[in-house]
Amino acid sequence: MTYTKQDLALNGGPKAKTSPTIPMFPGGLEIGDEEKKEVMEVLDNKYLFRYYGPTDSPSKVKAFEESYAEYLGTKHSLALNSCTSALVSALVAVGVGPGDEVIVPAYTFFATCAAVVAARAIPVVAEVDASLTMDPLDLEKKITKRTKAIIPVHMRGMPAKIDRIMEIARRHKLKVIEDVAQANGGSFKGKPLGSFGDAGCFSLQFHKTITSGEGGVLATSDDLTYTRAQAYHDVAACWRKDRFAPPEFAGEIFFGVNFRMSELTGAVALAQFRKLDSIVGRMKHNKKLIKDRLLDLKGIQFREVTDEAGDTATCLIFFLPKGSQVSDFTTALHAEGIEAGGIYNKGVPDWHMYPHWKMLIEKMMPTDKGCPFNCEQSGPAPNYDPDACPQTMGLLERSIHLDIPPQLSEKDCEQIALGIRKVASVLLA
């Protein structure tokens, strides 16, 4: 069908989508009787702390950990109070510290970078490619003699090119910590995300695929990595079989923090975990319905898909020919009843993009000493130029992003596709 300017809702035409916008809280909108049952068991037993209570009750956190490890096919799973805590614990566990560099992508939530600094190491920023995940070519260029680890991010539901990243890491003898915060339930070539690297870290924050409000998971099949992460997240004391016993091996005992997950959080997480495959399956179904209706549309370029089956389909992203077209395009989509948006706007702060990481660019630390950026063992600190990742910003400034909630109906999907077709047919003609 051919559309004209008069067909656009912006110019008085009928809206493509007439139903209300569904907020992107995939697991949060699924909270119901299952979560209530698990939480009430915790409250009824007064067993709010995983190690002890007035009664001898099974731990919800432990049950959640065991379920997660089985699901991922990893030997261990550790529940924490956030994904940021999981990232910090994983970095400490694999031996990252002062004098080390850790490579992160330029498109990820700032917490990925912040975790590196929390582990007293130096972040090095690499470009993303058309998949909007870490570019393996630029990754290899950023490796130096100080590089200790890589944090690939499976961004916006899409698996990173983890096979190529793991090959590079093995060749250079580097540790890999997967950030799976935004791709819980995803896979690459049939293997679950988070099970490739030395550790995988997941988020249960409210925007994520499944949620307990806050919360995180660290998965690993390496016994030493698990033991050290377990120690670090629990003040290096409480979890031990005999907390006052001497260390069984070098590096077992050291200063730690308190990143534990509570039993109430674990109860919600356990119920949500059982819904993970259903939520991801519905998002995949909805994304396919929308995308299939747009495949012949001229003027747009879809984000590179690294693994169709492994994509968790949290969103649909495509690129316009020019960044200058994004504002008019999204305005027209909003008029059609479609809450899509551009990803990058230089004047609007967004902590998902490197140029807005003000704390990193200016090396803002809580003391004047400024460690780790000017510590003797760190060597010369990088110059974090806001324009240092032109490939990433060139892609993001041309991007249109549309959330794909699992709660969309087939009619919603059809109307979303119709609205995109109308706008693209007119504005990109």
C-alpha positions as CSV (number, residue, x, y, z in Angstrom):
1,M,0.0,0.0,0.0
2,T,1.2,3.5,-0.8
3,Y,1.0,6.2,1.9
4,T,1.0,10.0,1.6
5,K,1.8,12.7,4.1
6,Q,-1.9,13.1,4.7
7,D,-2.1,9.4,5.9
8,L,0.2,10.2,8.8
9,A,-1.5,10.7,12.2
10,L,0.9,13.7,12.6
11,N,-1.0,15.3,9.7
12,G,-4.5,14.3,10.7
13,G,-4.6,10.7,9.4
14,P,-5.9,7.8,11.6
15,K,-3.5,6.5,14.3
16,A,-2.0,3.1,13.5
17,K,-2.0,1.9,17.1
18,T,-5.0,2.7,19.3
19,S,-4.3,0.5,22.3
20,P,-2.5,1.8,25.4
21,T,1.3,1.5,25.6
22,I,2.5,-1.4,27.7
23,P,5.5,-0.4,29.9
24,M,8.6,-2.4,29.5
25,F,8.6,-4.4,32.8
26,P,8.6,-7.9,31.3
27,G,8.7,-9.8,34.6
28,G,7.4,-7.0,36.7
29,L,4.0,-7.1,35.0
30,E,3.8,-10.9,35.6
31,I,4.0,-10.7,39.4
32,G,1.1,-12.6,40.9
33,D,0.1,-15.5,43.1
34,E,3.4,-17.5,42.6
35,E,5.5,-14.7,44.0
36,K,3.0,-14.1,46.8
37,K,3.2,-17.8,47.8
38,E,7.0,-17.8,47.9
39,V,7.2,-14.6,49.9
40,M,4.5,-15.7,52.4
41,E,6.4,-18.9,53.1
42,V,9.4,-16.7,54.1
43,L,7.3,-14.5,56.3
44,D,5.3,-17.3,57.8
45,N,8.6,-19.1,58.8
46,K,10.2,-15.8,59.8
47,Y,13.2,-17.0,57.9
48,L,14.4,-13.7,56.3
49,F,18.2,-14.5,56.4
50,R,19.6,-17.4,54.4
51,Y,21.9,-18.8,57.1
52,Y,19.5,-19.0,60.1
53,G,16.2,-18.1,61.6
54,P,13.9,-19.1,64.4
55,T,12.9,-22.3,62.5
56,D,14.9,-24.6,60.3
57,S,13.5,-23.7,56.9
58,P,14.9,-24.3,53.4
59,S,16.5,-21.2,51.9
60,K,14.8,-19.6,48.9
61,V,18.1,-18.0,47.9
62,K,19.8,-21.4,47.8
63,A,16.9,-22.9,45.8
64,F,17.1,-20.1,43.3
65,E,20.9,-20.5,43.0
66,E,20.5,-24.3,42.3
67,S,17.8,-23.7,39.7
68,Y,19.8,-21.1,37.9
69,A,23.0,-23.2,37.8
70,E,21.0,-26.1,36.4
71,Y,19.3,-23.9,33.8
72,L,22.6,-22.5,32.6
73,G,24.5,-25.7,32.8
74,T,27.1,-24.2,35.1
75,K,28.6,-25.8,38.1
76,H,27.8,-22.9,40.4
77,S,25.4,-20.0,40.7
78,L,25.7,-17.2,43.3
79,A,22.8,-14.9,44.2
80,L,23.7,-11.3,45.0
81,N,21.9,-8.0,45.7
82,S,22.6,-6.6,42.2
83,C,24.2,-7.3,38.8
84,T,26.7,-4.6,39.6
85,S,27.7,-6.5,42.7
86,A,28.0,-9.6,40.6
87,L,30.3,-7.9,38.2
88,V,32.5,-6.5,40.9
89,S,32.6,-9.9,42.7
90,A,33.5,-11.7,39.4
91,L,36.3,-9.3,38.6
92,V,37.8,-9.7,42.1
93,A,37.3,-13.4,41.9
94,V,39.3,-13.8,38.7
95,G,42.1,-11.7,40.1
96,V,41.5,-8.2,38.6
97,G,43.0,-5.4,40.6
98,P,45.4,-2.4,40.7
99,G,47.5,-2.2,37.6
100,D,45.1,-4.1,35.4
101,E,43.0,-2.9,32.5
102,V,39.5,-4.3,31.6
103,I,37.9,-3.7,28.2
104,V,34.2,-2.7,28.1
105,P,32.0,-1.7,25.2
106,A,31.0,1.9,24.6
107,Y,27.4,1.0,24.6
108,T,26.3,-0.5,27.9
109,F,24.9,0.8,31.2
110,F,27.5,2.7,33.1
111,A,27.5,0.0,35.8
112,T,29.7,-2.2,33.6
113,C,32.4,0.5,33.7
114,A,31.8,1.4,37.3
115,A,32.3,-2.2,38.4
116,V,35.8,-2.1,36.9
117,V,36.7,1.0,38.9
118,A,35.2,-0.6,42.0
119,A,37.6,-3.5,41.5
120,R,40.4,-0.9,41.4
121,A,41.2,-1.5,37.7
122,I,41.2,0.8,34.7
123,P,38.4,0.7,32.1
124,V,39.3,0.7,28.5
125,V,36.4,1.4,26.1
126,A,36.0,-0.5,22.8
127,E,33.6,0.2,19.9
128,V,30.4,-1.7,19.1
129,D,29.5,-2.9,15.6
130,A,26.1,-3.1,13.8
131,S,24.9,-5.7,16.4
132,L,25.4,-3.0,19.0
133,T,27.6,-5.4,20.9
134,M,31.4,-5.3,21.3
135,D,33.2,-5.2,18.0
136,P,35.8,-8.0,18.1
137,L,38.0,-6.1,15.6
138,D,38.3,-3.1,17.9
139,L,38.5,-5.2,21.0
140,E,41.8,-6.8,19.8
141,K,43.2,-3.3,19.0
142,K,42.5,-2.2,22.6
143,I,44.5,-5.1,24.2
144,T,47.7,-4.0,25.9
145,K,50.2,-5.7,28.2
146,R,48.1,-4.4,31.1
147,T,44.8,-6.0,29.9
148,K,43.6,-8.6,32.3
149,A,39.9,-9.1,31.4
150,I,37.1,-8.4,28.9
151,I,33.5,-7.7,29.7
152,P,31.4,-8.4,26.6
153,V,27.8,-7.2,27.1
154,H,24.9,-9.0,25.5
155,M,23.2,-5.7,24.9
156,R,19.4,-5.0,24.5
157,G,18.7,-8.7,24.3
158,M,21.2,-9.5,21.6
159,P,24.1,-12.0,22.1
160,A,27.5,-10.6,21.6
161,K,29.8,-12.3,19.2
162,I,31.0,-14.4,22.1
163,D,32.6,-17.1,20.0
164,R,35.1,-14.6,18.5
165,I,35.5,-12.8,21.8
166,M,36.4,-16.0,23.6
167,E,38.9,-17.0,20.8
168,I,40.6,-13.6,21.2
169,A,40.6,-13.9,25.0
170,R,42.1,-17.4,25.0
171,R,44.8,-16.3,22.5
172,H,45.8,-13.4,24.8
173,K,45.2,-15.4,28.0
174,L,42.5,-12.9,29.3
175,K,39.6,-13.5,31.6
176,V,36.1,-13.0,30.3
177,I,33.2,-11.8,32.4
178,E,29.9,-11.8,30.5
179,D,27.4,-9.1,31.3
180,V,24.0,-10.7,30.7
181,A,22.0,-8.0,32.5
182,Q,19.9,-7.3,29.4
183,A,19.7,-10.7,27.8
184,N,18.6,-13.1,30.6
185,G,17.3,-16.3,28.9
186,G,19.4,-15.8,25.8
187,S,21.8,-18.1,24.1
188,F,24.5,-18.3,21.4
189,K,24.5,-21.3,19.1
190,G,22.4,-23.2,21.6
191,K,24.5,-22.5,24.6
192,P,23.1,-20.2,27.4
193,L,24.6,-16.8,27.7
194,G,26.6,-16.4,30.8
195,S,28.1,-19.9,30.5
196,F,30.9,-19.1,28.0
197,G,33.3,-16.9,30.1
198,D,35.0,-17.3,33.4
199,A,31.8,-15.9,34.9
200,G,28.4,-14.6,33.8
201,C,26.5,-11.9,35.5
202,F,22.8,-11.3,35.4
203,S,20.4,-8.6,36.6
204,L,17.0,-8.9,38.4
205,Q,16.4,-5.1,38.5
206,F,12.8,-4.1,37.8
207,H,13.3,-3.3,34.1
208,K,14.9,-6.6,33.3
209,T,13.4,-9.8,31.8
210,I,12.7,-11.3,35.2
211,T,12.9,-9.3,38.4
212,S,12.9,-9.2,42.1
213,G,13.1,-5.4,42.2
214,E,16.8,-5.6,42.7
215,G,19.1,-8.6,42.6
216,G,21.8,-10.3,40.6
217,V,23.4,-13.6,39.8
218,L,26.9,-14.8,39.2
219,A,27.4,-18.0,37.3
220,T,30.6,-20.0,36.9
221,S,31.9,-23.5,36.4
222,D,35.3,-22.8,38.0
223,D,35.5,-23.8,41.6
224,L,38.2,-21.2,42.5
225,T,36.2,-18.4,40.9
226,Y,33.1,-19.4,42.7
227,T,34.8,-19.7,46.1
228,R,36.5,-16.3,45.8
229,A,33.3,-14.6,44.6
230,Q,31.3,-16.3,47.4
231,A,33.9,-15.1,49.9
232,Y,34.1,-11.5,48.6
233,H,30.3,-11.1,48.5
234,D,29.9,-12.2,52.1
235,V,32.7,-10.4,54.0
236,A,34.9,-13.4,53.4
237,A,33.7,-15.0,56.6
238,C,30.1,-16.0,57.1
239,W,29.7,-18.6,54.3
240,R,32.7,-20.8,55.3
241,K,32.0,-24.2,56.8
242,D,34.2,-23.1,59.8
243,R,34.5,-19.3,59.6
244,F,37.5,-19.3,62.0
245,A,39.5,-22.0,60.3
246,P,42.7,-21.2,58.5
247,P,42.5,-20.9,54.7
248,E,42.5,-24.2,52.8
249,F,44.4,-22.7,49.9
250,A,46.2,-19.5,49.0
251,G,43.8,-16.6,48.1
252,E,40.8,-18.1,49.8
253,I,40.5,-15.5,52.6
254,F,40.7,-11.7,52.0
255,F,38.7,-8.6,52.8
256,G,35.2,-8.7,51.4
257,V,31.9,-6.7,51.3
258,N,28.3,-7.5,51.9
259,F,26.5,-8.2,48.6
260,R,24.2,-10.9,49.9
261,M,20.7,-11.5,48.7
262,S,17.9,-11.6,51.3
263,E,15.4,-14.4,51.5
264,L,12.5,-12.1,50.5
265,T,14.3,-11.2,47.4
266,G,15.2,-14.8,46.7
267,A,11.6,-15.8,47.1
268,V,10.4,-13.4,44.4
269,A,13.4,-14.3,42.2
270,L,12.6,-18.0,42.5
271,A,9.0,-17.5,41.4
272,Q,10.1,-15.2,38.5
273,F,12.7,-17.7,37.4
274,R,10.0,-20.2,36.6
275,K,8.5,-17.7,34.2
276,L,11.7,-16.9,32.3
277,D,11.3,-19.1,29.3
278,S,7.6,-18.1,28.9
279,I,8.5,-14.4,29.0
280,V,11.3,-14.7,26.5
281,G,9.2,-16.9,24.2
282,R,6.5,-14.4,24.0
283,M,8.9,-11.5,23.3
284,K,10.4,-13.6,20.5
285,H,6.9,-14.3,19.1
286,N,6.0,-10.6,19.2
287,K,9.2,-9.4,17.6
288,K,8.9,-11.8,14.8
289,L,5.3,-10.7,14.1
290,I,6.5,-7.1,13.8
291,K,9.7,-7.6,12.0
292,D,8.3,-10.0,9.4
293,R,5.9,-7.3,8.3
294,L,8.8,-4.8,7.8
295,L,11.4,-7.0,6.0
296,D,10.6,-5.5,2.5
297,L,10.6,-1.9,3.8
298,K,13.0,0.3,2.0
299,G,15.1,3.0,3.8
300,I,15.8,1.2,7.1
301,Q,18.6,-1.2,8.1
302,F,17.9,-3.7,10.8
303,R,20.4,-4.2,13.6
304,E,22.8,-7.1,12.9
305,V,21.5,-10.3,14.4
306,T,24.3,-12.5,15.8
307,D,22.0,-15.4,16.6
308,E,18.3,-15.4,15.7
309,A,17.4,-18.2,18.1
310,G,19.5,-16.8,20.9
311,D,18.1,-13.2,20.8
312,T,15.8,-12.6,23.7
313,A,13.9,-10.1,21.6
314,T,13.5,-7.4,24.2
315,C,13.5,-4.8,21.5
316,L,13.5,-4.1,17.8
317,I,16.3,-1.7,16.6
318,F,16.9,-0.4,13.1
319,F,19.0,2.3,11.6
320,L,17.9,5.3,9.5
321,P,20.1,6.6,6.6
322,K,20.9,9.7,8.6
323,G,20.9,10.7,12.2
324,S,19.2,14.0,11.3
325,Q,16.1,11.9,10.4
326,V,15.6,10.3,13.8
327,S,13.8,13.2,15.5
328,D,11.1,13.6,12.8
329,F,10.8,9.8,12.5
330,T,10.2,9.3,16.2
331,T,7.8,12.3,16.4
332,A,5.7,10.7,13.7
333,L,5.8,7.3,15.4
334,H,4.5,8.9,18.6
335,A,1.6,10.5,16.8
336,E,0.8,7.0,15.5
337,G,0.6,5.7,19.1
338,I,4.0,4.0,19.0
339,E,6.4,4.8,21.8
340,A,9.7,4.3,19.9
341,G,12.7,6.5,20.3
342,G,16.1,7.4,19.1
343,I,18.9,5.9,21.2
344,Y,21.5,8.7,21.1
345,N,21.0,12.4,21.6
346,K,24.1,14.3,22.3
347,G,22.2,16.8,24.5
348,V,20.3,14.3,26.6
349,P,22.3,12.5,29.2
350,D,22.0,8.7,29.1
351,W,24.3,6.5,31.1
352,H,24.1,3.7,28.5
353,M,26.5,5.5,26.1
354,Y,30.2,6.3,26.6
355,P,30.1,10.1,25.8
356,H,27.7,10.6,28.7
357,W,30.0,8.7,31.2
358,K,31.0,12.0,32.8
359,M,32.6,10.3,35.9
360,L,34.9,8.3,33.7
361,I,35.7,11.1,31.2
362,E,36.7,13.4,34.1
363,K,38.0,10.6,36.3
364,M,35.8,11.7,39.2
365,M,36.7,9.8,42.3
366,P,35.6,10.3,46.0
367,T,39.0,11.5,47.1
368,D,41.6,13.9,45.7
369,K,44.1,11.0,45.3
370,G,42.0,9.8,42.4
371,C,43.0,6.1,42.5
372,P,42.9,3.9,40.4
373,F,43.5,6.5,37.6
374,N,46.7,8.0,39.0
375,C,48.0,5.1,41.2
376,E,51.6,4.3,40.6
377,Q,50.9,0.6,39.7
378,S,48.2,1.7,37.1
379,G,50.7,3.5,34.8
380,P,49.6,6.4,32.7
381,A,45.8,6.8,32.8
382,P,44.0,6.8,29.5
383,N,42.6,10.0,28.1
384,Y,38.9,9.4,27.9
385,D,38.0,11.6,24.9
386,P,34.2,11.8,24.5
387,D,34.7,11.5,20.7
388,A,36.8,8.4,21.0
389,C,34.2,5.9,19.7
390,P,32.9,7.4,16.4
391,Q,31.8,4.0,15.0
392,T,29.5,3.4,18.0
393,M,28.1,6.9,18.0
394,G,27.6,6.9,14.3
395,L,25.4,3.8,14.7
396,L,23.5,4.9,17.8
397,E,22.7,8.4,16.4
398,R,20.9,6.7,13.5
399,S,19.1,4.2,15.6
400,I,15.4,3.7,16.3
401,H,14.6,1.6,19.4
402,L,11.2,-0.1,20.1
403,D,10.6,-2.1,23.3
404,I,8.9,-5.5,22.8
405,P,6.9,-6.3,26.0
406,P,5.8,-9.9,26.2
407,Q,2.3,-8.7,27.0
408,L,1.7,-7.3,23.5
409,S,-1.3,-8.8,21.7
410,E,-1.1,-9.9,18.0
411,K,-3.2,-6.9,17.2
412,D,-0.8,-4.6,19.0
413,C,2.1,-6.1,16.9
414,E,0.2,-5.7,13.6
415,Q,-0.6,-2.0,14.5
416,I,3.0,-1.3,15.5
417,A,4.2,-2.7,12.1
418,L,1.6,-0.7,10.3
419,G,2.7,2.5,12.0
420,I,6.3,2.0,11.2
421,R,5.5,1.2,7.6
422,K,3.4,4.4,7.3
423,V,6.1,6.6,8.7
424,A,9.0,5.0,6.8
425,S,7.1,5.1,3.5
426,V,6.5,8.8,3.8
427,L,9.6,10.1,5.5
428,L,12.2,7.9,3.9
429,A,10.7,7.9,0.4
